Amino acid sequence: VTEYALRILAEMNMTGPEVELIRSAARVHDIGKIGIPDRVLNKPDRLTPEEKAIMDSHSTRGAELVARYKDFARGMHIVRHHHESWDGSGYPDGLKGLDIPFGARVVAVADSFDAMTSDRPYRAGMPVSVAARILREGRGRQWDAAIVDAFLRTLEIEQPTPQVETPIVA
């Protein structure tokens, strides 16, 4: 997630202390999962509503944890809000649009892509092309469109779209 976040920031020509803050927060964005019971965290089936509420608490738990440590406290809002959605449907506070801290919007895209392309106890990771399509479809609804666009540009650089050769007709 940290690497993806840094790619986004580089593509957006971001430099300076904000980059370091986002890097630090990206490294610990899911630290609140240490308080989630293994039976929920590693469940191979769909979570019950109660289990989902427990899982969703990880961002708040993580923010509370990092707030205690001087080196990470500045990233507390990024950790807390990395599951907010551009349209206001996310959690924990239902923030919308530019009310979501910039770093949290960056980590949200990086984390979502990582989650989609990584194997989980309940499903295999999906191909990069499918995850990229989902990001594209969710831009401006789930994720900040400018951040999705920057990330997708980094994927095109890394995995360029193959060119289809036109056969030469003699």
Secondary structure, 3 states (H helix, E strand, C coil): CHHHHHHHHHHCCCCCHHHHHHHHHHHHCCHHHHHCCHHHHCCCCCCCHHHHHHHHCHHHHHHHHHCCCHHHHCCHHHHHHCCCCCCCCCCCCCCCHHHCCHHHHHHHHHHHHHHHHCCECCECCCCHHHHHHHHHHHECCCECHHHHHHHHHHHHHHCCCCCCCCCCCC
